[in-house]
């Protein structure tokens, strides 16, 4: 009898233990989140402490590689799978990062950069399509202001441009985001000293044209004469690309000085895809040379 009681108690204990294990497993997430397999340094990364750093971003890898290769005492920090290269660029503390194409990629990378590096200023550099008919590959637009060309309300008459509400203040953003005047003047000074690559034409080499202007942004690659004319007429645009206004909006909302600098790779018309492939390297080199010179002048 005693033996039966002992066996019964043992069974009850075993059932209770199994039930307890099931209960413990039930509270675990069905799909536990795992760190991306990007190496040991990614799993251990912590917020980076910098002071007075200039942040430089570009949408294409080649646009930022030219600048990353100039960094002295270069250190790489991988945050959420994105590589940030930090070091000295012409004597100034800088962090350089490739954002990827499009407004979402640019906004995500800019936000991570701000949170981890606390930059005092942000420069966005790279290529763009020329909307001003007088601009040609290799020319540079220093964006006095930027705008989203695909944001607003579509009425029967067409798109009415309108800013969304600033999430931090609940006030409506402007349609155009103005660049920092100090950075604009610095970019203009740098443009006159940077030794930009000349543009080969049927009439011989031509010096790149540098102007202050309007850069507009949308999540489309523009290769349409009709769309190019529309952007010129409705927004007085000089160049069109896919990231600048997204970065400018974040800088506006976070009160961080910024400037967008774009070198023309094509004319945003039916030949844009071919022209971009042909002049991409020239445009990237001119844009990165100007930014590099800005850093040199800022430190002098």
C-alpha positions as CSV (number, residue, x, y, z in Angstrom):
1,X,0.0,0.0,0.0
2,X,2.8,2.4,1.0
3,X,4.6,1.5,-2.2
4,X,1.5,2.5,-4.3
5,X,1.2,5.8,-2.5
6,X,4.9,6.5,-3.1
7,X,4.5,5.7,-6.8
8,X,1.3,7.9,-7.0
9,X,3.1,10.8,-5.4
10,X,6.0,10.4,-7.8
11,X,3.7,10.4,-10.8
12,X,1.9,13.5,-9.5
13,X,5.3,15.3,-9.1
14,X,6.4,14.3,-12.6
15,X,3.1,15.5,-14.1
16,X,3.5,18.8,-12.3
17,X,7.1,19.2,-13.5
18,X,6.1,18.6,-17.1
19,X,3.3,21.1,-16.8
20,X,5.6,23.6,-15.4
21,X,8.0,23.2,-18.3
22,X,5.2,23.7,-20.8
23,X,4.1,26.8,-19.0
24,X,7.6,28.2,-19.1
25,X,7.9,27.5,-22.8
26,X,4.5,29.1,-23.4
27,X,5.7,32.6,-22.3
28,X,8.7,32.5,-24.7
29,X,8.1,34.5,-28.0
30,X,7.2,32.3,-30.9
31,X,9.8,34.0,-33.1
32,X,12.6,35.3,-30.8
33,X,14.4,38.3,-32.3
34,X,18.0,37.5,-33.1
35,X,20.9,39.9,-33.8
36,X,21.8,39.9,-37.5
37,X,24.8,37.8,-38.4
38,X,27.1,40.7,-39.2
39,X,30.1,39.8,-37.0
40,X,31.0,40.1,-33.4
41,X,31.5,43.9,-33.5
42,X,27.9,44.4,-34.5
43,X,26.5,42.5,-31.5
44,X,28.7,44.6,-29.1
45,X,28.3,48.0,-30.6
46,X,27.3,50.8,-28.2
47,X,26.5,54.4,-28.9
48,X,29.6,56.2,-30.2
49,X,30.7,59.3,-28.3
50,X,31.9,62.1,-30.6
51,X,31.9,65.8,-30.3
52,X,31.7,68.3,-33.1
53,X,31.7,65.8,-35.8
54,X,30.6,66.6,-39.4
55,X,28.4,63.9,-40.9
56,X,28.6,63.2,-44.7
57,X,26.1,60.9,-46.4
58,X,25.7,59.6,-49.9
59,X,23.1,57.4,-51.6
60,X,25.5,55.3,-53.7
61,X,28.5,53.4,-52.5
62,X,30.9,55.0,-55.0
63,X,29.9,58.4,-53.8
64,X,31.0,57.8,-50.3
65,X,33.9,55.4,-50.9
66,X,35.9,58.3,-52.4
67,X,35.6,60.2,-49.1
68,X,35.9,57.2,-46.8
69,X,39.3,56.5,-48.5
70,X,40.5,59.9,-47.4
71,X,39.8,59.4,-43.7
72,X,42.8,59.4,-41.4
73,X,42.7,57.1,-38.3
74,X,39.7,55.5,-39.8
75,X,37.4,53.5,-37.5
76,X,34.4,51.5,-38.6
77,X,31.2,51.2,-36.5
78,X,28.4,48.8,-37.5
79,X,25.1,49.9,-36.2
80,X,21.9,48.0,-37.1
81,X,23.8,46.5,-40.0
82,X,25.0,49.8,-41.4
83,X,28.7,50.7,-41.6
84,X,29.7,54.1,-40.4
85,X,33.3,55.2,-41.1
86,X,34.7,57.8,-38.7
87,X,38.0,59.6,-38.7
88,X,39.8,62.8,-39.7
89,X,39.0,64.3,-43.1
90,X,41.3,67.1,-44.0
91,X,41.9,67.7,-40.3
92,X,38.2,67.7,-39.3
93,X,36.4,65.0,-37.3
94,X,34.0,63.3,-39.7
95,X,31.7,60.3,-40.1
96,X,30.9,59.1,-43.6
97,X,28.1,56.7,-44.4
98,X,26.4,55.1,-47.4
99,X,22.6,55.4,-47.1
100,X,21.3,53.4,-50.0
101,X,18.8,54.8,-52.5
102,X,15.4,56.3,-51.6
103,X,13.8,58.5,-48.9
104,X,13.2,55.7,-46.4
105,X,16.8,54.4,-46.5
106,X,18.1,58.0,-46.3
107,X,15.9,58.9,-43.3
108,X,16.7,55.6,-41.5
109,X,20.4,56.1,-41.8
110,X,20.3,59.8,-40.9
111,X,18.4,59.0,-37.8
112,X,20.8,56.3,-36.7
113,X,23.7,58.7,-37.4
114,X,22.2,61.5,-35.3
115,X,21.4,59.2,-32.4
116,X,24.9,57.7,-32.2
117,X,27.2,60.4,-33.4
118,X,25.4,63.6,-32.5
119,X,26.8,65.6,-35.5
120,X,27.0,69.4,-35.4
121,X,26.2,69.5,-39.2
122,X,25.2,67.2,-42.0
123,X,26.2,67.2,-45.6
124,X,24.5,65.1,-48.2
125,X,26.5,64.5,-51.4
126,X,26.1,62.7,-54.7
127,X,24.6,62.6,-58.1
128,X,21.3,64.0,-59.5
129,X,19.4,64.5,-62.7
130,X,19.5,68.0,-64.2
131,X,16.2,69.7,-64.4
132,X,17.5,73.1,-65.4
133,X,18.1,72.7,-69.2
134,X,21.3,74.7,-68.9
135,X,22.9,72.1,-66.6
136,X,25.1,69.2,-68.0
137,X,26.9,66.2,-66.5
138,X,29.6,67.3,-64.1
139,X,27.9,70.6,-63.1
140,X,27.0,71.0,-59.4
141,X,23.9,72.3,-57.7
142,X,24.4,73.5,-54.1
143,X,20.8,73.2,-52.7
144,X,19.7,76.5,-51.2
145,X,16.5,74.6,-50.5
146,X,15.0,71.1,-51.1
147,X,11.5,69.8,-51.4
148,X,9.6,66.5,-51.8
149,X,8.1,66.5,-55.3
150,X,5.8,63.6,-54.5
151,X,4.3,64.8,-51.2
152,X,0.9,66.5,-50.8
153,X,-2.7,65.9,-51.9
154,X,-3.7,64.8,-55.4
155,X,-6.8,66.7,-56.5
156,X,-8.5,66.3,-59.9
157,X,-6.4,69.3,-61.0
158,X,-3.2,67.5,-60.0
159,X,-0.8,67.3,-57.1
160,X,-1.0,70.1,-54.5
161,X,2.3,70.3,-52.6
162,X,2.0,70.3,-48.8
163,X,4.3,69.4,-45.9
164,X,3.3,66.8,-43.3
165,X,3.2,67.7,-39.6
166,X,6.4,67.8,-37.7
167,X,6.1,64.8,-35.3
168,X,8.1,66.7,-32.6
169,X,6.1,69.9,-32.6
170,X,2.8,69.0,-34.3
171,X,3.3,72.0,-36.6
172,X,3.1,71.6,-40.4
173,X,6.5,71.4,-42.1
174,X,7.2,73.8,-45.0
175,X,7.2,72.6,-48.5
176,X,10.8,73.8,-48.9
177,X,13.6,73.1,-46.4
178,X,16.3,75.8,-46.4
179,X,19.9,74.9,-46.1
180,X,22.2,76.4,-43.5
181,X,23.7,79.7,-44.8
182,X,27.1,79.1,-43.3
183,X,27.4,75.7,-45.1
184,X,26.1,77.2,-48.3
185,X,28.8,79.9,-48.3
186,X,31.4,77.3,-47.4
187,X,30.3,75.1,-50.3
188,X,30.6,78.0,-52.7
189,X,34.1,78.9,-51.5
190,X,35.1,75.2,-51.8
191,X,33.7,75.0,-55.3
192,X,36.1,77.8,-56.5
193,X,39.1,75.9,-55.1
194,X,38.3,72.2,-55.5
195,X,39.9,71.6,-58.9
196,X,36.8,69.9,-60.3
197,X,37.1,67.6,-63.4
198,X,36.3,69.3,-66.6
199,X,33.5,68.1,-68.9
200,X,34.4,66.9,-72.3
201,X,32.2,68.4,-75.1
202,X,32.3,68.5,-78.9
203,X,33.7,72.0,-78.5
204,X,36.4,70.9,-76.0
205,X,36.7,70.7,-72.2
206,X,34.3,72.8,-70.3
207,X,34.6,74.0,-66.7
208,X,31.8,72.7,-64.4
209,X,29.0,75.2,-63.7
210,X,28.4,75.7,-60.0
211,X,25.1,77.3,-58.8
212,X,22.9,77.7,-55.8
213,X,19.5,76.2,-56.6
214,X,16.5,74.0,-55.8
215,X,16.9,70.2,-55.5
216,X,13.7,68.2,-55.4
217,X,13.3,64.6,-54.1
218,X,11.0,61.7,-54.8
219,X,10.9,58.0,-54.7
220,X,11.2,57.7,-58.4
221,X,14.1,57.9,-60.9
222,X,13.1,60.6,-63.4
223,X,13.7,59.7,-67.0
224,X,11.0,61.8,-68.6
225,X,11.1,65.1,-70.4
226,X,7.5,65.7,-69.5
227,X,8.2,65.2,-65.8
228,X,11.4,67.2,-66.0
229,X,9.5,70.2,-67.4
230,X,6.7,69.8,-64.8
231,X,9.3,69.9,-61.9
232,X,10.9,73.0,-63.4
233,X,7.6,74.8,-63.9
234,X,5.9,73.9,-60.6
235,X,8.9,73.8,-58.1
236,X,11.5,75.9,-60.0
237,X,13.7,72.8,-59.6
238,X,17.3,72.7,-60.8
239,X,18.0,69.0,-60.0
240,X,16.0,66.0,-59.0
241,X,17.1,63.0,-56.9
242,X,15.8,60.5,-54.4
243,X,17.1,61.3,-50.9
244,X,18.0,65.0,-50.2
245,X,14.6,66.3,-48.9
246,X,14.2,63.3,-46.5
247,X,17.6,64.2,-44.9
248,X,16.7,67.9,-44.9
249,X,13.4,67.2,-43.2
250,X,15.0,65.3,-40.4
251,X,17.6,68.0,-40.0
252,X,14.9,70.7,-39.9
253,X,12.9,68.8,-37.3
254,X,16.0,68.1,-35.2
255,X,17.5,71.6,-35.7
256,X,20.7,70.4,-37.2
257,X,22.5,72.6,-39.9
258,X,22.6,70.8,-43.3
259,X,23.3,71.3,-46.9
260,X,22.6,69.0,-50.0
261,X,25.2,69.1,-52.8
262,X,24.4,67.3,-56.1
263,X,26.6,66.8,-59.1
264,X,24.6,66.3,-62.4
265,X,24.9,62.9,-64.0
266,X,22.1,63.1,-66.5
267,X,19.4,65.4,-67.8
268,X,16.4,63.5,-66.3
269,X,15.0,62.9,-69.8
270,X,14.6,59.7,-71.9
271,X,18.4,59.3,-72.1
272,X,18.9,59.5,-68.3
273,X,19.7,55.9,-67.7
274,X,22.4,55.8,-70.4
275,X,23.8,59.2,-69.4
276,X,23.9,58.2,-65.7
277,X,26.0,55.2,-66.5
278,X,28.3,57.2,-68.7
279,X,28.9,60.2,-66.4
280,X,28.3,58.7,-62.9
281,X,32.0,58.5,-62.0
282,X,32.7,62.1,-63.2
283,X,29.7,63.4,-61.3
284,X,30.6,61.5,-58.1
285,X,34.3,62.7,-58.2
286,X,33.2,66.3,-58.6
287,X,30.8,66.1,-55.7
288,X,33.2,64.4,-53.4
289,X,36.0,66.8,-54.3
290,X,33.9,69.7,-53.4
291,X,32.9,68.2,-50.0
292,X,36.6,67.3,-49.3
293,X,37.6,70.9,-50.0
294,X,34.8,72.1,-47.7
295,X,36.3,70.2,-44.8
296,X,39.7,71.6,-45.6
297,X,38.4,75.2,-45.6
298,X,36.4,74.6,-42.4
299,X,39.5,73.6,-40.6
300,X,41.7,76.5,-41.8
